[in-house]
Amino acid sequence: MLTDQCRYTQHISTIDYVVVSGKKSLLEYVDHLHEHFFHPSEVQNGYYVTPKAPGYSVEMKPDSLRAFEFPGEKGVSWWQSEEARPIVEGTGFHAT
């Protein structure tokens, strides 16, 4: 499933700060996938803004779920596209 780890790590980091260590964490921020989620991660002045809504902020938009569902519907899911074929068939990458 398509996920944006930023949403998970901002919560885990907050829990660590408040409950465990009391130390600020250095977290990676990747600026992609935001358009697929109802509550994208927010960064201000180089810091994640702690979400105030309940939950993990990872609810995906229905159109995005359909677009990346595996194996998904032909003509709808990316996994049924020609672009995905080498990955699905195992010919798109070679482990050494």
N, C-alpha and C positions, 0 to 999 in steps of 0.2 A: 504494500500500500504506500502511496505517496505520503511522505511525512516531512515536516520541517522540524528538525531537531531543535531549532531555536526555541520553539514553544515549550518543549519539554525541559530543556536545560535552564531556561529562565526560572521555572518553578523549582527545580531541584536546587539551583543556586540560592534562591531565596530561603528555602527550607534549611539548607546548610548554614547560611548566615544567621538566621534567627534561632535555630534549635541546636545546632551542633558546634560550629567553629567560631562564629562571631567575626569571621574574616571575609573580606570581599573576594570573589572569585574572578579569574580572567576567563572570559567566555568568547568563543568564536561567533562571529555574526556573518551570515551569508545572505545577501540581499536577492533572494529569488524565491519563488513559490508562494509569495504572499497573496497573490491574486486568487489562490485556490482555497483560502481559509476565511471564515467569517471574522475572526479576531487576529489579525496579523500582529507579529511581534513589533513592539515600538521601542526605539532607541532615541534617547535625548542626551546630548553632551557626552556621548560615548558610553552611556550606561543603559542597560535594559530598564524599561519602566515596568515595575511590578504590576501585573494585571490585578484588577480589583474585582473582576467578575469571578464567580465560582467556576471550578473545573480547570482543565489544563489548556484551554484556549485552542484546541486542536480540531474543532468541528469543521469539516470540509464542506464546501458548497456542492450541492447535488450534481451539477454539471461536471465538476472536476472529478467526482467519484466515478461517474459514468465514463468519462474520458480516459481514466487510468485503471479501470477495473480489469482484473486478469482472470480468465483469458479475455473476457469482454465480448461485446457484440461487434460483429464486422461492420465497418463504416462508422463506428462510434468510438470504440476503444483504441487508444494508441497501440496497444499490444497486438492488434489485428492489422496494423499498418505495415507497409513495405519497409519503413524505417526500422521497425522493431524486429523484423524477420531474422536478421543475423543473431540477435540476442536470444530470441525464442528457440531458434534451431541450434544454438550453441556454436555458430560459426563466426560470430562477431568479435570474439576475443580468444586469446590463447594464453592459458596459464603456463608458466615456465617452472 
